[in-house]
Amino acid sequence: MEKTLNKIIITRMDKGILTAIAKDSRIVQMNMEEESQSILGNIYIGKVKNIARNIDAAFIDLGGGRTAYYSLTENRRHLFVRDAGENRPLRSGDEIIIQVSRDAVKTKDPVVTGCISLTGRFCVITAGRCRIGFSSKITDGPWKQNIRSLLEEEKEDDFGIIVRTNAQNAESREILRELRDLREEYERILAQAPYRTCFQLLYEAPPAYIGSLRDTYEEFMEEIVTDDKTIYQEIKEYLRVHQLGGMDRVRLYEDPLLSLSKLYSLEKVMDSALQKRVWLKSGGYLVIEPTEAMTVIDVNSGKCTGKKNLRDTIRKINLEAAREVAYELRLRNLSGIIIVDFIDMESKEDQDELMEVLTLCCRKDPVKTTVVDMTKLGLVEITRKKIRKPFWEQVEKGEHKK
């Protein structure tokens, strides 16, 4: 894993709360959330509105005019509120416990699941997936075997456990303590559901800035800085309760002469992340076009003429573009299917090098990103897991609200 230090910057802006992650002084990720607007990770009592057998899915009423998509292929067992433990087909009018697994994107409803998961700093418990798994970034075999044996003594039949990358730097007692806390929270949610009315919120996920603290690899965390006193106190409390360490890394920025946004050029980075055209140092450029079905990225030679032969010029532009594509996917939070049209290369050796560089760069993304293949037309297929809305839509929502 690349040994670079991360800095998390959190500030209030007109459109909401911006959480930015800087890696070696460059902003690599941004999330803008309207306060109390995102429902990602929340757990509700939902009511089955109707079942669409032709697409093997149900639509769940969350109340307040909100409807969510619920896959019957992925959810074979359902957490019925009144008939806990019953295994029967879903029917219209059923009340079930569900969790929002994907935000609404563009015209698509949010996605919900019956496989409830609760995420901690070191591990995740997952109802419905009853196995012990490890982050792919953990490669220490003996350590994994030791932790697995400890977790098997704690695991019960109704949930599984995923060990996160941060666990490598924690004591086994810390991992077990967090696991027990998550299990107690899960049991509390199930126990209170029969006594709550339909559409009620059973569990509220932490805001995005707390999620960023939880998900950032602790050994690479340099500093957490905010200019908001309320957020500062919330972060200090979170660290006190959940992490014990790291309190000295939190800083309240109070310079009246230079705002936090100006110090890190956040507005400039935001503006850049909303532009279709991205210039490369070589003189080439990318054109990024999000559409309803997929994101299309075109690589152009632009002003690059090159002092070498044509093959070397194209190779140089494409390799720089590959690194920039991986960066822009994370910065803009583009997800789903991404098609990249690099400049045509005749050499198989150059094509293989391009795919290798692109794959290595995409592996650094904390969101699962897969470089699939290069088609016969020379188009490169990438998939990136959908979780939150793309950044342009987060900002657009804020602008519509203003």
C-alpha positions as CSV (number, residue, x, y, z in Angstrom):
1,M,0.0,0.0,0.0
2,E,1.3,3.5,-0.9
3,K,2.7,5.2,2.2
4,T,1.1,8.6,1.7
5,L,-0.5,10.8,4.4
6,N,-4.1,11.8,4.4
7,K,-5.6,15.0,5.7
8,I,-9.4,15.4,6.1
9,I,-10.8,18.9,5.7
10,I,-14.4,19.6,6.8
11,T,-16.1,22.9,6.3
12,R,-19.6,24.4,5.9
13,M,-20.4,25.9,2.6
14,D,-23.5,27.4,1.0
15,K,-24.5,24.0,-0.3
16,G,-23.9,22.0,2.8
17,I,-21.0,20.4,4.6
18,L,-18.0,19.6,2.4
19,T,-15.7,16.8,3.4
20,A,-12.5,16.7,1.4
21,I,-9.6,14.3,1.6
22,A,-6.1,15.5,0.7
23,K,-3.3,13.1,-0.1
24,D,0.1,14.7,-0.1
25,S,-1.4,18.2,-0.4
26,R,-3.7,17.2,-3.4
27,I,-7.5,16.9,-2.9
28,V,-8.4,13.4,-4.1
29,Q,-12.0,13.0,-2.8
30,M,-14.9,15.3,-2.0
31,N,-18.4,14.8,-0.6
32,M,-21.0,17.5,-0.2
33,E,-24.0,16.7,1.9
34,E,-27.0,18.7,2.9
35,E,-27.5,18.3,6.6
36,S,-30.0,15.6,7.5
37,Q,-30.7,14.9,3.8
38,S,-28.7,11.7,3.0
39,I,-30.4,8.5,4.0
40,L,-27.5,6.2,3.0
41,G,-26.9,3.6,5.7
42,N,-30.1,4.4,7.6
43,I,-32.3,1.5,8.8
44,Y,-36.1,1.8,8.5
45,I,-39.3,-0.1,8.8
46,G,-40.6,-0.2,5.3
47,K,-43.8,-1.4,3.7
48,V,-44.0,-3.4,0.6
49,K,-45.8,-1.2,-1.9
50,N,-45.8,-3.7,-4.8
51,I,-43.9,-6.6,-6.2
52,A,-42.6,-6.6,-9.8
53,R,-42.2,-10.3,-10.7
54,N,-40.9,-9.4,-14.2
55,I,-37.8,-7.9,-12.8
56,D,-37.7,-10.0,-9.6
57,A,-37.9,-6.9,-7.3
58,A,-40.2,-5.2,-4.9
59,F,-40.7,-1.5,-4.3
60,I,-40.7,-0.4,-0.7
61,D,-42.5,2.6,0.7
62,L,-40.2,4.5,3.2
63,G,-42.8,7.1,4.0
64,G,-42.8,10.8,3.2
65,G,-43.4,10.0,-0.5
66,R,-40.1,8.0,-0.8
67,T,-40.0,4.7,-2.6
68,A,-37.0,2.4,-2.8
69,Y,-35.9,-0.6,-5.0
70,Y,-35.5,-4.0,-3.2
71,S,-34.0,-6.8,-5.2
72,L,-35.6,-10.2,-4.6
73,T,-32.7,-11.9,-6.2
74,E,-30.2,-10.5,-3.7
75,N,-32.7,-10.7,-0.7
76,R,-33.9,-14.3,-0.4
77,R,-34.8,-14.0,3.3
78,H,-36.7,-11.0,4.7
79,L,-36.6,-9.4,8.1
80,F,-40.4,-9.3,8.8
81,V,-41.3,-6.9,11.7
82,R,-44.2,-8.9,13.1
83,D,-43.0,-12.4,12.2
84,A,-39.3,-12.4,13.0
85,G,-37.5,-15.5,11.7
86,E,-40.3,-16.5,9.3
87,N,-39.2,-17.6,5.9
88,R,-41.9,-17.1,3.3
89,P,-42.4,-15.1,0.1
90,L,-42.8,-11.4,0.3
91,R,-46.3,-10.0,-0.1
92,S,-47.7,-6.5,-0.7
93,G,-48.4,-4.8,2.6
94,D,-45.6,-6.6,4.5
95,E,-43.6,-4.5,6.9
96,I,-39.9,-5.4,6.8
97,I,-36.7,-4.0,8.2
98,I,-34.5,-2.6,5.5
99,Q,-31.3,-0.6,5.1
100,V,-30.5,2.0,2.5
101,S,-27.5,0.6,0.6
102,R,-27.3,3.1,-2.3
103,D,-28.4,6.7,-2.5
104,A,-30.9,7.8,-5.1
105,V,-29.0,8.7,-8.3
106,K,-30.5,11.0,-11.0
107,T,-34.0,9.5,-11.7
108,K,-33.3,6.2,-9.9
109,D,-34.8,5.4,-6.5
110,P,-32.6,4.6,-3.6
111,V,-31.7,0.9,-3.2
112,V,-32.5,-1.0,0.0
113,T,-31.5,-4.3,1.3
114,G,-32.6,-6.8,4.0
115,C,-28.9,-7.8,4.6
116,I,-28.3,-5.3,7.4
117,S,-24.7,-4.3,8.0
118,L,-23.2,-2.1,10.7
119,T,-19.7,-0.7,10.1
120,G,-17.0,0.0,12.6
121,R,-13.4,1.1,12.4
122,F,-12.1,-2.4,12.4
123,C,-14.9,-4.7,11.3
124,V,-18.3,-4.9,9.7
125,I,-21.1,-7.2,10.8
126,T,-23.4,-8.4,8.0
127,A,-26.8,-10.1,8.6
128,G,-27.6,-12.6,5.9
129,R,-24.0,-13.3,4.9
130,C,-22.8,-15.6,7.6
131,R,-19.1,-16.0,7.1
132,I,-15.8,-14.4,8.2
133,G,-14.0,-12.4,5.5
134,F,-11.0,-10.1,5.3
135,S,-10.2,-6.9,3.4
136,S,-8.3,-7.8,0.2
137,K,-5.6,-5.4,1.4
138,I,-4.7,-7.6,4.4
139,T,-2.1,-10.1,3.1
140,D,-0.6,-11.4,6.4
141,G,-1.7,-15.0,6.5
142,P,-0.7,-15.9,10.1
143,W,-2.3,-12.8,11.4
144,K,-5.6,-13.5,9.5
145,Q,-5.6,-17.1,10.9
146,N,-5.1,-15.9,14.4
147,I,-7.9,-13.3,14.2
148,R,-10.2,-15.7,12.4
149,S,-9.9,-18.2,15.3
150,L,-10.8,-15.4,17.8
151,L,-13.8,-14.2,15.8
152,E,-15.2,-17.7,15.3
153,E,-15.7,-17.9,19.1
154,E,-17.7,-14.6,18.9
155,K,-19.7,-15.2,15.7
156,E,-23.3,-16.3,15.8
157,D,-25.3,-18.0,13.1
158,D,-27.4,-14.9,12.1
159,F,-24.5,-12.6,11.0
160,G,-21.1,-12.6,9.3
161,I,-18.0,-10.5,9.9
162,I,-15.7,-8.6,7.6
163,V,-12.4,-7.6,9.0
164,R,-11.4,-4.1,7.7
165,T,-7.9,-2.9,6.7
166,N,-7.5,-0.7,9.9
167,A,-7.7,-3.9,12.0
168,Q,-4.1,-4.7,11.1
169,N,-2.9,-1.9,13.4
170,A,-5.3,-2.7,16.3
171,E,-5.0,-5.0,19.3
172,S,-7.1,-8.1,19.2
173,R,-9.0,-6.9,22.3
174,E,-9.9,-3.7,20.5
175,I,-11.3,-5.6,17.5
176,L,-13.3,-7.9,19.8
177,R,-14.7,-5.0,21.8
178,E,-15.9,-3.3,18.7
179,L,-17.4,-6.5,17.4
180,R,-19.4,-6.9,20.6
181,D,-20.6,-3.3,20.4
182,L,-21.8,-3.8,16.8
183,R,-23.6,-7.0,17.8
184,E,-25.4,-5.3,20.7
185,E,-26.4,-2.4,18.3
186,Y,-27.8,-5.0,15.8
187,E,-29.7,-6.9,18.5
188,R,-31.1,-3.6,19.8
189,I,-32.4,-2.7,16.3
190,L,-34.2,-6.0,15.8
191,A,-35.6,-6.0,19.4
192,Q,-37.2,-2.5,19.1
193,A,-38.7,-3.0,15.6
194,P,-41.9,-4.8,16.7
195,Y,-42.7,-1.9,19.0
196,R,-42.2,0.9,16.4
197,T,-44.6,2.1,13.8
198,C,-44.2,1.7,10.1
199,F,-41.7,4.0,8.3
200,Q,-39.9,4.8,11.5
201,L,-36.1,5.2,11.6
202,L,-34.5,2.4,13.6
203,Y,-30.9,3.5,13.0
204,E,-29.4,6.7,11.6
205,A,-26.0,6.4,9.9
206,P,-23.3,8.9,10.9
207,P,-22.7,11.9,8.7
208,A,-20.3,11.7,5.8
209,Y,-17.5,13.4,7.6
210,I,-17.6,10.9,10.5
211,G,-17.7,8.1,7.9
212,S,-14.5,9.5,6.3
213,L,-12.7,9.4,9.7
214,R,-13.9,5.8,10.2
215,D,-12.9,4.6,6.7
216,T,-9.5,6.3,6.4
217,Y,-6.5,4.0,7.2
218,E,-5.4,5.2,10.6
219,E,-1.7,4.7,10.0
220,F,-1.9,7.2,7.1
221,M,-3.9,9.8,8.9
222,E,-2.0,13.0,9.3
223,E,-4.6,15.5,10.5
224,I,-8.3,16.3,10.7
225,V,-9.0,20.0,10.4
226,T,-12.3,21.9,10.5
227,D,-13.3,25.5,11.0
228,D,-16.7,24.7,12.6
229,K,-16.8,24.4,16.4
230,T,-19.8,22.1,16.4
231,I,-18.3,19.7,13.9
232,Y,-15.0,19.9,15.9
233,Q,-16.7,18.8,19.1
234,E,-18.6,16.0,17.3
235,I,-15.3,14.7,15.9
236,K,-13.6,14.8,19.3
237,E,-16.5,13.0,20.9
238,Y,-16.4,10.3,18.1
239,L,-12.7,9.7,18.6
240,R,-13.1,9.6,22.3
241,V,-15.9,7.0,22.2
242,H,-14.7,4.8,19.2
243,Q,-11.0,5.2,18.6
244,L,-9.4,6.3,21.9
245,G,-6.4,7.5,20.0
246,G,-6.1,10.3,17.4
247,M,-7.4,13.1,19.6
248,D,-4.2,15.1,19.0
249,R,-4.7,15.0,15.2
250,V,-7.9,17.1,15.3
251,R,-7.5,20.8,14.8
252,L,-9.9,23.7,14.9
253,Y,-8.9,26.2,12.3
254,E,-9.4,29.8,13.5
255,D,-7.4,32.1,11.2
256,P,-9.7,35.1,10.5
257,L,-7.5,36.4,7.7
258,L,-7.6,33.3,5.5
259,S,-10.6,30.9,5.3
260,L,-10.1,27.1,5.4
261,S,-11.7,27.0,1.9
262,K,-9.2,29.4,0.5
263,L,-6.3,27.8,2.3
264,Y,-6.9,24.5,0.5
265,S,-8.4,26.1,-2.7
266,L,-11.5,24.0,-2.2
267,E,-13.8,26.1,-4.4
268,K,-11.2,25.9,-7.2
269,V,-11.1,22.1,-6.9
270,M,-14.9,21.9,-6.8
271,D,-15.1,24.0,-10.0
272,S,-12.6,21.8,-11.7
273,A,-14.5,18.7,-10.7
274,L,-17.6,20.0,-12.4
275,Q,-15.9,20.8,-15.7
276,K,-16.2,18.4,-18.6
277,R,-12.7,19.2,-19.9
278,V,-9.6,18.3,-18.0
279,W,-6.2,19.4,-19.3
280,L,-3.2,17.1,-19.0
281,K,0.4,18.4,-18.4
282,S,1.4,16.8,-21.8
283,G,-1.0,19.1,-23.6
284,G,-3.7,16.5,-24.1
285,Y,-7.0,16.6,-22.4
286,L,-10.0,14.4,-21.2
287,V,-13.6,15.1,-21.9
288,I,-15.8,13.5,-19.2
289,E,-19.5,13.0,-20.0
290,P,-21.8,11.4,-17.4
291,T,-24.9,10.0,-19.0
292,E,-28.0,8.2,-17.7
293,A,-26.6,4.8,-18.5
294,M,-22.8,5.2,-18.1
295,T,-19.9,7.7,-18.0
296,V,-18.0,8.2,-21.2
297,I,-14.4,9.6,-21.1
298,D,-12.6,10.6,-24.3
299,V,-8.9,11.1,-24.4
300,N,-7.6,13.7,-27.0
301,S,-4.1,14.7,-28.0
302,G,-5.0,18.4,-27.8
303,K,-1.9,20.7,-27.9
304,C,0.5,17.9,-27.5
305,T,2.8,17.6,-30.5
306,G,5.7,15.8,-28.9
307,K,9.4,15.9,-29.9
308,K,9.6,12.2,-30.4
309,N,7.8,9.9,-32.9
310,L,4.0,9.5,-33.0
311,R,4.0,6.2,-31.1
312,D,5.9,7.7,-28.2
313,T,3.7,10.8,-28.1
314,I,0.5,8.7,-28.0
315,R,2.0,6.5,-25.4
316,K,2.9,9.5,-23.2
317,I,-0.6,11.0,-23.4
318,N,-2.4,7.8,-22.8
319,L,-0.3,6.9,-19.7
320,E,-0.9,10.3,-18.2
321,A,-4.6,10.1,-19.1
322,A,-4.8,6.7,-17.3
323,R,-3.5,8.2,-14.1
324,E,-5.8,11.2,-14.4
325,V,-8.9,9.0,-15.1
326,A,-8.3,7.0,-11.9
327,Y,-8.0,10.3,-10.0
328,E,-11.1,11.9,-11.6
329,L,-13.3,8.9,-10.9
330,R,-12.6,9.2,-7.2
331,L,-12.6,13.0,-7.0
332,R,-16.0,13.2,-8.9
333,N,-17.3,10.0,-7.3
334,L,-18.3,8.6,-10.8
335,S,-19.6,5.1,-10.6
336,G,-21.4,2.3,-12.5
337,I,-20.1,1.7,-16.0
338,I,-17.3,3.9,-17.3
339,I,-16.1,3.7,-20.9
340,V,-12.7,5.3,-21.7
341,D,-11.8,6.0,-25.3
342,F,-8.0,6.3,-25.2
343,I,-6.0,7.4,-28.3
344,D,-5.6,4.4,-30.6
345,M,-2.4,2.4,-30.1
346,E,-1.3,-0.2,-32.6
347,S,1.4,-1.8,-30.4
348,K,0.1,-4.7,-28.2
349,E,3.0,-3.9,-25.8
350,D,1.8,-0.3,-25.4
351,Q,-1.8,-1.5,-24.9
352,D,-0.7,-3.9,-22.2
353,E,1.3,-1.2,-20.4
354,L,-1.6,1.2,-20.5
355,M,-4.0,-1.4,-19.0
356,E,-1.4,-2.3,-16.3
357,V,-0.9,1.4,-15.3
358,L,-4.7,2.0,-15.2
359,T,-5.3,-1.1,-13.1
360,L,-2.6,-0.2,-10.6
361,C,-4.0,3.4,-10.2
362,C,-7.6,2.2,-9.8
363,R,-6.6,-0.3,-7.1
364,K,-5.7,2.7,-4.9
365,D,-9.3,3.8,-4.9
366,P,-11.0,2.9,-1.5
367,V,-14.3,2.3,-3.5
368,K,-14.1,-1.0,-5.4
369,T,-13.0,-0.2,-8.9
370,T,-12.4,-2.8,-11.6
371,V,-10.7,-2.4,-14.9
372,V,-12.6,-5.0,-17.0
373,D,-10.9,-5.1,-20.4
374,M,-10.2,-3.4,-23.7
375,T,-12.7,-4.1,-26.4
376,K,-11.9,-4.8,-30.1
377,L,-12.7,-1.1,-30.8
378,G,-10.1,-0.1,-28.3
379,L,-12.5,1.1,-25.6
380,V,-11.6,0.4,-22.0
381,E,-14.3,-0.8,-19.7
382,I,-14.3,0.1,-16.0
383,T,-16.8,-0.5,-13.3
384,R,-16.9,1.4,-10.0
385,K,-19.2,0.5,-7.1
386,K,-22.2,2.8,-6.7
387,I,-22.6,4.1,-3.2
388,R,-23.1,7.9,-3.0
389,K,-24.3,10.3,-5.6
390,P,-21.7,11.6,-8.0
391,F,-20.3,14.9,-6.9
392,W,-21.9,17.0,-9.6
393,E,-25.3,15.8,-8.4
394,Q,-24.5,16.5,-4.8
395,V,-23.7,20.1,-5.7
396,E,-26.6,20.4,-8.1
397,K,-29.0,19.5,-5.4
398,G,-27.6,22.2,-3.2
399,E,-27.9,24.8,-6.0
400,H,-31.5,23.9,-6.6
401,K,-32.2,24.3,-2.9
402,K,-30.7,27.8,-2.8
